[in-house]
Amino acid sequence: MKSDIRVCSDWEAVHERPVYTLGDACPECGADAVNSAPAPFNPEDPHGSYRRRARRRGNETDE
Ligand SMILES: [Zn+2]
């Protein structure tokens, strides 16, 4: 089963620890929530922009 758990895209700046949510926005700060797997955020992740597009499409097929 795929997980729909997402993490606040801005948690490193706003929170002391990752904030997870099942929605598409952080419940604490309102920032975009992004797919939490495989990593909350990685500047070297070539798929970072892809994940943001996937979120916008509401598409959960990010493997
Ligand atoms: Zn947040």
N, CA, C, O and the ligand as a Tripos MOL2 file, in Angstrom:
@<TRIPOS>MOLECULE
protein
  253   251    64     0     0
PROTEIN
NO_CHARGES

@<TRIPOS>ATOM
      1 N           0.8490   -1.2110    0.0000 N.3       1 MET1
      2 CA          0.0000    0.0000    0.0000 C.3       1 MET1
      3 C           0.8740    1.2470    0.0000 C.2       1 MET1
      4 O           1.8500    1.3410    0.7440 O.2       1 MET1
      5 N           0.5180    2.1670   -0.8180 N.am      2 LYS2
      6 CA          1.2910    3.4030   -0.8630 C.3       2 LYS2
      7 C           0.9100    4.3100    0.2880 C.2       2 LYS2
      8 O          -0.2440    4.3780    0.7100 O.2       2 LYS2
      9 N           1.9170    5.0000    0.7760 N.am      3 SER3
     10 CA          1.6730    5.9700    1.8380 C.3       3 SER3
     11 C           1.3860    7.3360    1.2370 C.2       3 SER3
     12 O           2.0610    7.7720    0.3040 O.2       3 SER3
     13 N           0.3940    7.9950    1.7740 N.am      4 ASP4
     14 CA          0.0860    9.3530    1.3360 C.3       4 ASP4
     15 C           0.6080   10.3850    2.3190 C.2       4 ASP4
     16 O           0.2830   11.5690    2.2300 O.2       4 ASP4
     17 N           1.4260    9.9190    3.2630 N.am      5 ILE5
     18 CA          1.9320   10.8560    4.2640 C.3       5 ILE5
     19 C           2.8820   11.8550    3.6090 C.2       5 ILE5
     20 O           3.7800   11.4740    2.8580 O.2       5 ILE5
     21 N           2.6770   13.0970    3.8950 N.am      6 ARG6
     22 CA          3.5170   14.1630    3.3630 C.3       6 ARG6
     23 C           4.1450   14.9250    4.5130 C.2       6 ARG6
     24 O           3.7450   14.8130    5.6720 O.2       6 ARG6
     25 N           5.1500   15.7090    4.1370 N.am      7 VAL7
     26 CA          5.8510   16.4770    5.1610 C.3       7 VAL7
     27 C           5.8900   17.9470    4.7450 C.2       7 VAL7
     28 O           5.9620   18.2640    3.5580 O.2       7 VAL7
     29 N           5.8430   18.8260    5.7190 N.am      8 CYS8
     30 CA          5.9210   20.2620    5.4610 C.3       8 CYS8
     31 C           7.1760   20.5720    4.6510 C.2       8 CYS8
     32 O           8.2860   20.2200    5.0510 O.2       8 CYS8
     33 N           6.9910   21.2300    3.5150 N.am      9 SER9
     34 CA          8.1400   21.5030    2.6420 C.3       9 SER9
     35 C           9.0840   22.5230    3.2660 C.2       9 SER9
     36 O          10.2300   22.6530    2.8360 O.2       9 SER9
     37 N           8.6160   23.2340    4.2620 N.am     10 ASP10
     38 CA          9.4100   24.3080    4.8560 C.3      10 ASP10
     39 C           9.7760   24.0100    6.2990 C.2      10 ASP10
     40 O          10.1420   24.9090    7.0560 O.2      10 ASP10
     41 N           9.6750   22.7380    6.6760 N.am     11 TRP11
     42 CA          9.8180   22.4190    8.1050 C.3      11 TRP11
     43 C          11.1910   22.7760    8.6500 C.2      11 TRP11
     44 O          11.3270   23.1400    9.8180 O.2      11 TRP11
     45 N          12.2170   22.6720    7.7940 N.am     12 GLU12
     46 CA         13.5670   22.9480    8.3080 C.3      12 GLU12
     47 C          13.7120   24.3990    8.7410 C.2      12 GLU12
     48 O          14.4950   24.7170    9.6370 O.2      12 GLU12
     49 N          12.9530   25.2720    8.1000 N.am     13 ALA13
     50 CA         13.0370   26.6920    8.4350 C.3      13 ALA13
     51 C          12.0290   27.0800    9.5100 C.2      13 ALA13
     52 O          12.2720   28.0040   10.2870 O.2      13 ALA13
     53 N          10.9060   26.3800    9.5560 N.am     14 VAL14
     54 CA          9.7860   26.8280   10.3800 C.3      14 VAL14
     55 C           9.6320   26.0130   11.6540 C.2      14 VAL14
     56 O           9.2280   26.5350   12.6930 O.2      14 VAL14
     57 N           9.9600   24.7180   11.5640 N.am     15 HIS15
     58 CA          9.7200   23.8290   12.6980 C.3      15 HIS15
     59 C          11.0230   23.1940   13.1710 C.2      15 HIS15
     60 O          12.0240   23.1820   12.4550 O.2      15 HIS15
     61 N          10.9860   22.6740   14.3760 N.am     16 GLU16
     62 CA         12.1750   22.0100   14.9110 C.3      16 GLU16
     63 C          12.3200   20.6030   14.3720 C.2      16 GLU16
     64 O          13.4060   20.0250   14.4100 O.2      16 GLU16
     65 N          11.2260   20.0530   13.8710 N.am     17 ARG17
     66 CA         11.2550   18.6970   13.3450 C.3      17 ARG17
     67 C          10.2250   18.6060   12.2220 C.2      17 ARG17
     68 O           9.3430   19.4570   12.1100 O.2      17 ARG17
     69 N          10.3410   17.5720   11.3920 N.am     18 PRO18
     70 CA          9.3760   17.4440   10.2940 C.3      18 PRO18
     71 C           7.9400   17.3940   10.8040 C.2      18 PRO18
     72 O           7.6380   16.7490   11.8080 O.2      18 PRO18
     73 N           7.0670   18.0890   10.0900 N.am     19 VAL19
     74 CA          5.6400   18.0580   10.4180 C.3      19 VAL19
     75 C           4.9390   17.2790    9.3130 C.2      19 VAL19
     76 O           4.9360   17.6780    8.1490 O.2      19 VAL19
     77 N           4.3500   16.1630    9.7100 N.am     20 TYR20
     78 CA          3.7150   15.2800    8.7250 C.3      20 TYR20
     79 C           2.2150   15.5350    8.6690 C.2      20 TYR20
     80 O           1.5830   15.9240    9.6510 O.2      20 TYR20
     81 N           1.6810   15.3030    7.4950 N.am     21 THR21
     82 CA          0.2440   15.5080    7.3070 C.3      21 THR21
     83 C          -0.2560   14.5950    6.1970 C.2      21 THR21
     84 O           0.5140   14.1510    5.3460 O.2      21 THR21
     85 N          -1.5310   14.3280    6.2180 N.am     22 LEU22
     86 CA         -2.1320   13.5770    5.1180 C.3      22 LEU22
     87 C          -2.7040   14.5120    4.0570 C.2      22 LEU22
     88 O          -3.1120   14.0680    2.9830 O.2      22 LEU22
     89 N          -2.7300   15.8030    4.3620 N.am     23 GLY23
     90 CA         -3.2450   16.7750    3.4090 C.3      23 GLY23
     91 C          -2.1430   17.2920    2.5000 C.2      23 GLY23
     92 O          -1.0400   16.7460    2.4720 O.2      23 GLY23
     93 N          -2.4470   18.3460    1.7590 N.am     24 ASP24
     94 CA         -1.4390   18.8820    0.8460 C.3      24 ASP24
     95 C          -0.8780   20.2070    1.3380 C.2      24 ASP24
     96 O          -0.2110   20.9220    0.5900 O.2      24 ASP24
     97 N          -1.1500   20.5340    2.5990 N.am     25 ALA25
     98 CA         -0.5560   21.7190    3.1980 C.3      25 ALA25
     99 C          -0.2360   21.4240    4.6560 C.2      25 ALA25
    100 O          -0.9260   20.6420    5.3110 O.2      25 ALA25
    101 N           0.8180   22.0590    5.1530 N.am     26 CYS26
    102 CA          1.2060   21.8640    6.5430 C.3      26 CYS26
    103 C           0.1050   22.3780    7.4620 C.2      26 CYS26
    104 O          -0.3400   23.5150    7.3030 O.2      26 CYS26
    105 N          -0.3450   21.5700    8.4200 N.am     27 PRO27
    106 CA         -1.4150   22.0050    9.3230 C.3      27 PRO27
    107 C          -0.9560   23.0660   10.3090 C.2      27 PRO27
    108 O          -1.7800   23.7310   10.9370 O.2      27 PRO27
    109 N           0.3670   23.2310   10.4490 N.am     28 GLU28
    110 CA          0.8700   24.1840   11.4380 C.3      28 GLU28
    111 C           1.2290   25.5290   10.8290 C.2      28 GLU28
    112 O           0.9610   26.5680   11.4320 O.2      28 GLU28
    113 N           1.8330   25.5280    9.6420 N.am     29 CYS29
    114 CA          2.2780   26.8000    9.0620 C.3      29 CYS29
    115 C           1.6360   27.0680    7.7050 C.2      29 CYS29
    116 O           1.7660   28.1730    7.1780 O.2      29 CYS29
    117 N           0.9550   26.0950    7.1320 N.am     30 GLY30
    118 CA          0.2550   26.3220    5.8790 C.3      30 GLY30
    119 C           1.1170   26.1980    4.6440 C.2      30 GLY30
    120 O           0.6400   26.4180    3.5300 O.2      30 GLY30
    121 N           2.3960   25.8440    4.8250 N.am     31 ALA31
    122 CA          3.2670   25.6600    3.6690 C.3      31 ALA31
    123 C           2.8490   24.4140    2.8860 C.2      31 ALA31
    124 O           2.1130   23.5670    3.3950 O.2      31 ALA31
    125 N           3.3200   24.3150    1.6660 N.am     32 ASP32
    126 CA          3.0390   23.1140    0.8900 C.3      32 ASP32
    127 C           3.5600   21.8860    1.6170 C.2      32 ASP32
    128 O           4.6320   21.9240    2.2210 O.2      32 ASP32
    129 N           2.8130   20.8140    1.5610 N.am     33 ALA33
    130 CA          3.2820   19.5400    2.0710 C.3      33 ALA33
    131 C           3.7110   18.6820    0.8860 C.2      33 ALA33
    132 O           3.0060   18.5870   -0.1190 O.2      33 ALA33
    133 N           4.8690   18.0660    1.0220 N.am     34 VAL34
    134 CA          5.4090   17.2860   -0.0800 C.3      34 VAL34
    135 C           5.5290   15.8190    0.3260 C.2      34 VAL34
    136 O           5.5330   15.4850    1.5100 O.2      34 VAL34
    137 N           5.6240   14.9670   -0.6640 N.am     35 ASN35
    138 CA          5.7590   13.5350   -0.4190 C.3      35 ASN35
    139 C           6.9380   13.2830    0.5210 C.2      35 ASN35
    140 O           8.0470   13.7480    0.2560 O.2      35 ASN35
    141 N           6.7140   12.5610    1.6000 N.am     36 SER36
    142 CA          7.7450   12.3860    2.6210 C.3      36 SER36
    143 C           8.7600   11.3150    2.2520 C.2      36 SER36
    144 O           9.8230   11.2460    2.8690 O.2      36 SER36
    145 N           8.4700   10.4910    1.2790 N.am     37 ALA37
    146 CA          9.4260    9.4630    0.8750 C.3      37 ALA37
    147 C          10.0240    9.8230   -0.4780 C.2      37 ALA37
    148 O           9.3030   10.3220   -1.3410 O.2      37 ALA37
    149 N          11.3160    9.5890   -0.6950 N.am     38 PRO38
    150 CA         12.2520    8.9440    0.1960 C.3      38 PRO38
    151 C          12.8870    9.8680    1.2120 C.2      38 PRO38
    152 O          13.4640    9.3880    2.1880 O.2      38 PRO38
    153 N          12.8060   11.1790    1.0220 N.am     39 ALA39
    154 CA         13.4170   12.1000    1.9650 C.3      39 ALA39
    155 C          12.5770   13.3630    2.0180 C.2      39 ALA39
    156 O          11.9910   13.7570    1.0100 O.2      39 ALA39
    157 N          12.5090   14.0030    3.1790 N.am     40 PRO40
    158 CA         11.7120   15.2260    3.2970 C.3      40 PRO40
    159 C          12.1700   16.2840    2.3030 C.2      40 PRO40
    160 O          11.3480   16.9050    1.6290 O.2      40 PRO40
    161 N          13.4640   16.4880    2.2120 N.am     41 PHE41
    162 CA         13.9860   17.4580    1.2620 C.3      41 PHE41
    163 C          15.4620   17.1840    1.0320 C.2      41 PHE41
    164 O          16.2260   16.9760    1.9750 O.2      41 PHE41
    165 N          15.8470   17.1870   -0.2250 N.am     42 ASN42
    166 CA         17.2450   16.9660   -0.5600 C.3      42 ASN42
    167 C          17.5880   17.8690   -1.7350 C.2      42 ASN42
    168 O          17.0730   17.6740   -2.8360 O.2      42 ASN42
    169 N          18.4540   18.8600   -1.5130 N.am     43 PRO43
    170 CA         18.7780   19.8100   -2.5870 C.3      43 PRO43
    171 C          19.3810   19.1250   -3.8040 C.2      43 PRO43
    172 O          19.3420   19.6610   -4.9110 O.2      43 PRO43
    173 N          19.9370   17.9410   -3.5930 N.am     44 GLU44
    174 CA         20.5470   17.2240   -4.7010 C.3      44 GLU44
    175 C          19.5690   16.2640   -5.3770 C.2      44 GLU44
    176 O          19.9140   15.5810   -6.3420 O.2      44 GLU44
    177 N          18.3620   16.2260   -4.8620 N.am     45 ASP45
    178 CA         17.3690   15.3150   -5.4140 C.3      45 ASP45
    179 C          16.8610   15.8240   -6.7590 C.2      45 ASP45
    180 O          16.1880   16.8530   -6.8140 O.2      45 ASP45
    181 N          17.1740   15.1220   -7.8370 N.am     46 PRO46
    182 CA         16.7690   15.5970   -9.1660 C.3      46 PRO46
    183 C          15.2740   15.5390   -9.3800 C.2      46 PRO46
    184 O          14.7510   16.1090  -10.3380 O.2      46 PRO46
    185 N          14.5920   14.8530   -8.4920 N.am     47 HIS47
    186 CA         13.1510   14.6980   -8.6610 C.3      47 HIS47
    187 C          12.3670   15.7040   -7.8240 C.2      47 HIS47
    188 O          11.1400   15.6390   -7.7590 O.2      47 HIS47
    189 N          13.0850   16.6450   -7.1770 N.am     48 GLY48
    190 CA         12.3930   17.6030   -6.3240 C.3      48 GLY48
    191 C          11.3200   18.3610   -7.0770 C.2      48 GLY48
    192 O          10.1890   18.4690   -6.6040 O.2      48 GLY48
    193 N          11.6570   18.8840   -8.2360 N.am     49 SER49
    194 CA         10.6640   19.6550   -8.9830 C.3      49 SER49
    195 C           9.5680   18.7380   -9.5030 C.2      49 SER49
    196 O           8.4130   19.1450   -9.6330 O.2      49 SER49
    197 N           9.9370   17.5070   -9.7970 N.am     50 TYR50
    198 CA          8.9130   16.5630  -10.2520 C.3      50 TYR50
    199 C           7.8890   16.3330   -9.1620 C.2      50 TYR50
    200 O           6.6870   16.2860   -9.4230 O.2      50 TYR50
    201 N           8.3760   16.1870   -7.9220 N.am     51 ARG51
    202 CA          7.4370   15.9490   -6.8250 C.3      51 ARG51
    203 C           6.4940   17.1240   -6.6650 C.2      51 ARG51
    204 O           5.3120   16.9460   -6.3710 O.2      51 ARG51
    205 N           7.0220   18.3340   -6.8580 N.am     52 ARG52
    206 CA          6.1400   19.4890   -6.7030 C.3      52 ARG52
    207 C           5.0780   19.4920   -7.8030 C.2      52 ARG52
    208 O           3.9200   19.8270   -7.5530 O.2      52 ARG52
    209 N           5.4800   19.1130   -9.0300 N.am     53 ARG53
    210 CA          4.4830   19.0380  -10.0940 C.3      53 ARG53
    211 C           3.4610   17.9550   -9.7890 C.2      53 ARG53
    212 O           2.2650   18.1310  -10.0180 O.2      53 ARG53
    213 N           3.9480   16.8280   -9.2660 N.am     54 ALA54
    214 CA          3.0500   15.7210   -8.9570 C.3      54 ALA54
    215 C           2.0250   16.1540   -7.9160 C.2      54 ALA54
    216 O           0.8440   15.8180   -8.0050 O.2      54 ALA54
    217 N           2.4970   16.9010   -6.9350 N.am     55 ARG55
    218 CA          1.5770   17.3690   -5.8910 C.3      55 ARG55
    219 C           0.4980   18.2530   -6.5290 C.2      55 ARG55
    220 O          -0.6860   18.1430   -6.2100 O.2      55 ARG55
    221 N           0.9430   19.1410   -7.4490 N.am     56 ARG56
    222 CA          0.0070   20.0680   -8.0530 C.3      56 ARG56
    223 C          -1.0500   19.3120   -8.8640 C.2      56 ARG56
    224 O          -2.2140   19.7060   -8.9160 O.2      56 ARG56
    225 N          -0.6100   18.2050   -9.4990 N.am     57 ARG57
    226 CA         -1.5540   17.4270  -10.2690 C.3      57 ARG57
    227 C          -2.4280   16.5560   -9.3780 C.2      57 ARG57
    228 O          -3.4550   16.0430   -9.8230 O.2      57 ARG57
    229 N          -2.0270   16.3860   -8.1200 N.am     58 GLY58
    230 CA         -2.7400   15.4800   -7.2530 C.3      58 GLY58
    231 C          -2.4670   14.0370   -7.6300 C.2      58 GLY58
    232 O          -3.2800   13.1500   -7.3700 O.2      58 GLY58
    233 N          -1.3300   13.8110   -8.2380 N.am     59 ASN59
    234 CA         -0.9730   12.4790   -8.7170 C.3      59 ASN59
    235 C          -0.0930   11.7920   -7.6770 C.2      59 ASN59
    236 O           0.9230   12.3430   -7.2550 O.2      59 ASN59
    237 N          -0.4830   10.6010   -7.2710 N.am     60 GLU60
    238 CA          0.2500    9.9080   -6.2080 C.3      60 GLU60
    239 C           1.2040    8.8590   -6.7500 C.2      60 GLU60
    240 O           1.6950    8.0260   -5.9880 O.2      60 GLU60
    241 N           1.4730    8.8800   -8.0240 N.am     61 THR61
    242 CA          2.3180    7.8350   -8.6300 C.3      61 THR61
    243 C           3.7770    8.2530   -8.6490 C.2      61 THR61
    244 O           4.4590    8.0800   -9.6580 O.2      61 THR61
    245 N           4.2570    8.7980   -7.5550 N.am     62 ASP62
    246 CA          5.6500    9.2370   -7.4930 C.3      62 ASP62
    247 C           6.5240    8.1010   -6.9760 C.2      62 ASP62
    248 O           6.7310    7.9660   -5.7700 O.2      62 ASP62
    249 N           7.0220    7.3050   -7.8750 N.am     63 GLU63
    250 CA          7.9190    6.2060   -7.4620 C.3      63 GLU63
    251 C           9.2950    6.4550   -8.0020 C.2      63 GLU63
    252 O          10.2020    5.6550   -7.7730 O.2      63 GLU63
    253 ZN          4.9910   23.6930    8.3450 Zn       64 ZN64
@<TRIPOS>BOND
     1     1     2 1
     2     2     3 1
     3     3     4 2
     4     3     5 am
     5     5     6 1
     6     6     7 1
     7     7     8 2
     8     7     9 am
     9     9    10 1
    10    10    11 1
    11    11    12 2
    12    11    13 am
    13    13    14 1
    14    14    15 1
    15    15    16 2
    16    15    17 am
    17    17    18 1
    18    18    19 1
    19    19    20 2
    20    19    21 am
    21    21    22 1
    22    22    23 1
    23    23    24 2
    24    23    25 am
    25    25    26 1
    26    26    27 1
    27    27    28 2
    28    27    29 am
    29    29    30 1
    30    30    31 1
    31    31    32 2
    32    31    33 am
    33    33    34 1
    34    34    35 1
    35    35    36 2
    36    35    37 am
    37    37    38 1
    38    38    39 1
    39    39    40 2
    40    39    41 am
    41    41    42 1
    42    42    43 1
    43    43    44 2
    44    43    45 am
    45    45    46 1
    46    46    47 1
    47    47    48 2
    48    47    49 am
    49    49    50 1
    50    50    51 1
    51    51    52 2
    52    51    53 am
    53    53    54 1
    54    54    55 1
    55    55    56 2
    56    55    57 am
    57    57    58 1
    58    58    59 1
    59    59    60 2
    60    59    61 am
    61    61    62 1
    62    62    63 1
    63    63    64 2
    64    63    65 am
    65    65    66 1
    66    66    67 1
    67    67    68 2
    68    67    69 am
    69    69    70 1
    70    70    71 1
    71    71    72 2
    72    71    73 am
    73    73    74 1
    74    74    75 1
    75    75    76 2
    76    75    77 am
    77    77    78 1
    78    78    79 1
    79    79    80 2
    80    79    81 am
    81    81    82 1
    82    82    83 1
    83    83    84 2
    84    83    85 am
    85    85    86 1
    86    86    87 1
    87    87    88 2
    88    87    89 am
    89    89    90 1
    90    90    91 1
    91    91    92 2
    92    91    93 am
    93    93    94 1
    94    94    95 1
    95    95    96 2
    96    95    97 am
    97    97    98 1
    98    98    99 1
    99    99   100 2
   100    99   101 am
   101   101   102 1
   102   102   103 1
   103   103   104 2
   104   103   105 am
   105   105   106 1
   106   106   107 1
   107   107   108 2
   108   107   109 am
   109   109   110 1
   110   110   111 1
   111   111   112 2
   112   111   113 am
   113   113   114 1
   114   114   115 1
   115   115   116 2
   116   115   117 am
   117   117   118 1
   118   118   119 1
   119   119   120 2
   120   119   121 am
   121   121   122 1
   122   122   123 1
   123   123   124 2
   124   123   125 am
   125   125   126 1
   126   126   127 1
   127   127   128 2
   128   127   129 am
   129   129   130 1
   130   130   131 1
   131   131   132 2
   132   131   133 am
   133   133   134 1
   134   134   135 1
   135   135   136 2
   136   135   137 am
   137   137   138 1
   138   138   139 1
   139   139   140 2
   140   139   141 am
   141   141   142 1
   142   142   143 1
   143   143   144 2
   144   143   145 am
   145   145   146 1
   146   146   147 1
   147   147   148 2
   148   147   149 am
   149   149   150 1
   150   150   151 1
   151   151   152 2
   152   151   153 am
   153   153   154 1
   154   154   155 1
   155   155   156 2
   156   155   157 am
   157   157   158 1
   158   158   159 1
   159   159   160 2
   160   159   161 am
   161   161   162 1
   162   162   163 1
   163   163   164 2
   164   163   165 am
   165   165   166 1
   166   166   167 1
   167   167   168 2
   168   167   169 am
   169   169   170 1
   170   170   171 1
   171   171   172 2
   172   171   173 am
   173   173   174 1
   174   174   175 1
   175   175   176 2
   176   175   177 am
   177   177   178 1
   178   178   179 1
   179   179   180 2
   180   179   181 am
   181   181   182 1
   182   182   183 1
   183   183   184 2
   184   183   185 am
   185   185   186 1
   186   186   187 1
   187   187   188 2
   188   187   189 am
   189   189   190 1
   190   190   191 1
   191   191   192 2
   192   191   193 am
   193   193   194 1
   194   194   195 1
   195   195   196 2
   196   195   197 am
   197   197   198 1
   198   198   199 1
   199   199   200 2
   200   199   201 am
   201   201   202 1
   202   202   203 1
   203   203   204 2
   204   203   205 am
   205   205   206 1
   206   206   207 1
   207   207   208 2
   208   207   209 am
   209   209   210 1
   210   210   211 1
   211   211   212 2
   212   211   213 am
   213   213   214 1
   214   214   215 1
   215   215   216 2
   216   215   217 am
   217   217   218 1
   218   218   219 1
   219   219   220 2
   220   219   221 am
   221   221   222 1
   222   222   223 1
   223   223   224 2
   224   223   225 am
   225   225   226 1
   226   226   227 1
   227   227   228 2
   228   227   229 am
   229   229   230 1
   230   230   231 1
   231   231   232 2
   232   231   233 am
   233   233   234 1
   234   234   235 1
   235   235   236 2
   236   235   237 am
   237   237   238 1
   238   238   239 1
   239   239   240 2
   240   239   241 am
   241   241   242 1
   242   242   243 1
   243   243   244 2
   244   243   245 am
   245   245   246 1
   246   246   247 1
   247   247   248 2
   248   247   249 am
   249   249   250 1
   250   250   251 1
   251   251   252 2
@<TRIPOS>SUBSTRUCTURE
     1 MET1         2 RESIDUE 1 A MET
     2 LYS2         6 RESIDUE 1 A LYS
     3 SER3        10 RESIDUE 1 A SER
     4 ASP4        14 RESIDUE 1 A ASP
     5 ILE5        18 RESIDUE 1 A ILE
     6 ARG6        22 RESIDUE 1 A ARG
     7 VAL7        26 RESIDUE 1 A VAL
     8 CYS8        30 RESIDUE 1 A CYS
     9 SER9        34 RESIDUE 1 A SER
    10 ASP10       38 RESIDUE 1 A ASP
    11 TRP11       42 RESIDUE 1 A TRP
    12 GLU12       46 RESIDUE 1 A GLU
    13 ALA13       50 RESIDUE 1 A ALA
    14 VAL14       54 RESIDUE 1 A VAL
    15 HIS15       58 RESIDUE 1 A HIS
    16 GLU16       62 RESIDUE 1 A GLU
    17 ARG17       66 RESIDUE 1 A ARG
    18 PRO18       70 RESIDUE 1 A PRO
    19 VAL19       74 RESIDUE 1 A VAL
    20 TYR20       78 RESIDUE 1 A TYR
    21 THR21       82 RESIDUE 1 A THR
    22 LEU22       86 RESIDUE 1 A LEU
    23 GLY23       90 RESIDUE 1 A GLY
    24 ASP24       94 RESIDUE 1 A ASP
    25 ALA25       98 RESIDUE 1 A ALA
    26 CYS26      102 RESIDUE 1 A CYS
    27 PRO27      106 RESIDUE 1 A PRO
    28 GLU28      110 RESIDUE 1 A GLU
    29 CYS29      114 RESIDUE 1 A CYS
    30 GLY30      118 RESIDUE 1 A GLY
    31 ALA31      122 RESIDUE 1 A ALA
    32 ASP32      126 RESIDUE 1 A ASP
    33 ALA33      130 RESIDUE 1 A ALA
    34 VAL34      134 RESIDUE 1 A VAL
    35 ASN35      138 RESIDUE 1 A ASN
    36 SER36      142 RESIDUE 1 A SER
    37 ALA37      146 RESIDUE 1 A ALA
    38 PRO38      150 RESIDUE 1 A PRO
    39 ALA39      154 RESIDUE 1 A ALA
    40 PRO40      158 RESIDUE 1 A PRO
    41 PHE41      162 RESIDUE 1 A PHE
    42 ASN42      166 RESIDUE 1 A ASN
    43 PRO43      170 RESIDUE 1 A PRO
    44 GLU44      174 RESIDUE 1 A GLU
    45 ASP45      178 RESIDUE 1 A ASP
    46 PRO46      182 RESIDUE 1 A PRO
    47 HIS47      186 RESIDUE 1 A HIS
    48 GLY48      190 RESIDUE 1 A GLY
    49 SER49      194 RESIDUE 1 A SER
    50 TYR50      198 RESIDUE 1 A TYR
    51 ARG51      202 RESIDUE 1 A ARG
    52 ARG52      206 RESIDUE 1 A ARG
    53 ARG53      210 RESIDUE 1 A ARG
    54 ALA54      214 RESIDUE 1 A ALA
    55 ARG55      218 RESIDUE 1 A ARG
    56 ARG56      222 RESIDUE 1 A ARG
    57 ARG57      226 RESIDUE 1 A ARG
    58 GLY58      230 RESIDUE 1 A GLY
    59 ASN59      234 RESIDUE 1 A ASN
    60 GLU60      238 RESIDUE 1 A GLU
    61 THR61      242 RESIDUE 1 A THR
    62 ASP62      246 RESIDUE 1 A ASP
    63 GLU63      250 RESIDUE 1 A GLU
    64 ZN64       253 GROUP 0 **** ****
